[in-house]
Amino acid sequence: MVVEVFEFIDCSSISISYQVTGLATVSFTVVSTSQVPGINPPRDYTQLTFGGVDFAGYITSLDSQIIPASIPSVFEHQFSLIMSGCGAGCPREVTSLNT
């Protein structure tokens, strides 16, 4: 039996709540055949784009559990992060090379 390896964000689980400080609480669920999310395929869940807004931040909680009766075993990883976001019109850091 060949086991297919997969990992994806369940789009229906994405939740973004903006705080008065300008930060955002971002939460979503990753469905994966791996017990540890972001390994196969390699992925950094602290830097994501949702709706044209680039978010970067820190994981504040991660809850993982197996989906009952899944064969082969499939896991749900529920992420919660504190992030800052920058859209298309947002000023970005510009670096220059002085040679």
C-alpha positions as CSV (number, residue, x, y, z in Angstrom):
1,M,0.0,0.0,0.0
2,V,1.5,3.4,-1.1
3,V,0.7,6.1,1.4
4,E,0.2,9.6,-0.1
5,V,1.9,12.4,1.8
6,F,0.0,15.6,2.0
7,E,-0.4,18.8,4.0
8,F,-2.7,21.8,3.4
9,I,-4.4,24.7,5.2
10,D,-8.2,24.1,5.6
11,C,-9.3,27.4,4.1
12,S,-12.7,27.3,5.9
13,S,-10.8,27.5,9.2
14,I,-8.9,30.7,8.6
15,S,-9.8,33.4,11.1
16,I,-8.1,36.9,11.3
17,S,-9.0,39.3,14.1
18,Y,-7.3,42.7,14.2
19,Q,-6.4,44.3,17.5
20,V,-6.3,48.0,18.3
21,T,-2.5,47.7,18.6
22,G,-2.3,47.0,14.8
23,L,-1.4,43.3,15.4
24,A,-3.7,40.5,14.3
25,T,-4.6,37.2,15.9
26,V,-4.5,34.6,13.0
27,S,-5.8,31.1,13.4
28,F,-6.2,28.2,11.0
29,T,-6.1,24.4,10.8
30,V,-3.5,22.4,8.8
31,V,-4.5,18.9,7.8
32,S,-1.5,16.6,7.3
33,T,-0.3,13.0,7.2
34,S,2.6,14.1,9.4
35,Q,2.5,14.3,13.2
36,V,4.7,17.5,12.9
37,P,3.3,20.2,10.6
38,G,5.6,22.0,8.2
39,I,8.1,19.1,7.7
40,N,6.9,17.4,4.5
41,P,6.6,19.5,2.4
42,P,8.8,22.1,4.3
43,R,6.7,25.1,5.1
44,D,7.0,28.1,7.4
45,Y,3.7,28.9,9.0
46,T,4.9,32.1,10.6
47,Q,5.0,33.9,7.2
48,L,1.8,33.6,5.1
49,T,-0.3,35.6,2.7
50,F,-4.1,35.7,3.1
51,G,-6.3,37.9,0.8
52,G,-3.3,39.8,-0.6
53,V,-2.0,40.7,2.9
54,D,1.4,39.4,3.9
55,F,1.5,38.3,7.5
56,A,4.5,37.5,9.7
57,G,4.6,36.6,13.3
58,Y,4.9,34.1,16.1
59,I,3.0,30.9,17.0
60,T,1.3,31.4,20.3
61,S,-0.3,27.9,20.4
62,L,-0.4,24.7,18.4
63,D,-2.8,21.9,19.2
64,S,-2.4,18.6,17.2
65,Q,-4.7,15.6,17.2
66,I,-5.3,12.6,15.0
67,I,-8.5,12.5,13.0
68,P,-10.4,9.5,14.4
69,A,-10.6,6.4,12.1
70,S,-8.4,7.9,9.4
71,I,-6.4,5.3,7.5
72,P,-3.6,6.1,7.0
73,S,-3.4,8.4,10.0
74,V,-4.2,12.0,9.3
75,F,-3.7,14.8,11.7
76,E,-5.3,18.2,12.4
77,H,-2.9,20.9,13.6
78,Q,-4.7,24.0,15.0
79,F,-2.5,27.0,14.9
80,S,-2.9,30.4,16.6
81,L,-0.4,33.2,15.9
82,I,0.1,36.8,16.7
83,M,1.1,38.6,13.5
84,S,1.5,41.9,11.7
85,G,0.2,42.3,8.2
86,C,1.2,44.4,5.2
87,G,-1.0,44.8,2.1
88,A,-0.1,46.0,-1.4
89,G,-0.1,49.8,-0.5
90,C,1.9,49.2,2.7
91,P,5.4,50.7,2.9
92,R,8.0,47.9,3.0
93,E,11.5,48.0,4.3
94,V,13.9,49.0,1.5
95,T,17.5,48.0,1.7
96,S,20.3,49.5,-0.3
97,L,23.8,48.3,-1.0
98,N,26.5,50.9,-0.4
99,T,29.6,49.7,-2.2
